[in-house]
Amino acid sequence: MSASSSEEADDLLATAEVRARLSCPSCGSAHVAQVLGDNGGGSYVCTACGHSWS
């Protein structure tokens, strides 16, 4: 595996770990989607209750 492939795998693993810990602060659901803004910032929305936060 090349260095770039290894870095990509590390990035995917880190993203998966964040998703595993992420839950809606309003209802506690793990059904959360990340939404990217126009300026590159990110926020989250719960697909269960519609609550959004950043």
C-alpha positions as CSV (number, residue, x, y, z in Angstrom):
1,M,0.0,0.0,0.0
2,S,1.4,3.4,-0.9
3,A,1.6,6.3,1.5
4,S,-1.3,8.1,-0.1
5,S,-3.5,5.0,0.1
6,S,-2.6,4.6,3.7
7,E,-3.5,8.2,4.4
8,E,-6.8,7.8,2.7
9,A,-7.5,4.7,4.8
10,D,-6.7,6.6,7.9
11,D,-9.0,9.4,6.9
12,L,-11.8,7.0,6.2
13,L,-11.3,5.3,9.6
14,A,-11.3,8.7,11.4
15,T,-14.5,9.6,9.6
16,A,-16.2,6.3,10.6
17,E,-15.1,6.7,14.2
18,V,-16.6,10.2,14.3
19,R,-19.9,9.0,12.8
20,A,-20.0,6.1,15.3
21,R,-19.9,8.6,18.2
22,L,-22.2,11.2,16.7
23,S,-25.7,11.5,17.9
24,C,-28.4,14.1,17.8
25,P,-28.3,16.4,20.9
26,S,-32.1,16.8,20.7
27,C,-33.4,13.3,20.3
28,G,-30.3,11.1,20.8
29,S,-30.7,9.4,17.4
30,A,-27.6,8.2,15.6
31,H,-29.2,9.0,12.2
32,V,-27.1,12.1,11.5
33,A,-25.9,13.5,8.2
34,Q,-23.1,15.9,7.7
35,V,-23.9,19.0,5.6
36,L,-21.1,21.0,4.0
37,G,-21.6,24.7,3.7
38,D,-20.6,27.1,0.8
39,N,-17.6,28.4,2.8
40,G,-16.3,24.9,3.6
41,G,-17.8,24.8,7.1
42,G,-19.7,21.8,8.2
43,S,-22.9,21.2,10.2
44,Y,-25.0,18.3,11.0
45,V,-28.7,17.4,10.6
46,C,-30.6,14.7,12.3
47,T,-32.6,12.7,9.8
48,A,-34.9,11.4,12.5
49,C,-36.1,14.7,14.0
50,G,-34.8,17.4,11.7
51,H,-32.6,19.1,14.3
52,S,-29.5,20.8,12.9
53,W,-26.3,22.0,14.6
54,S,-22.7,22.8,13.9
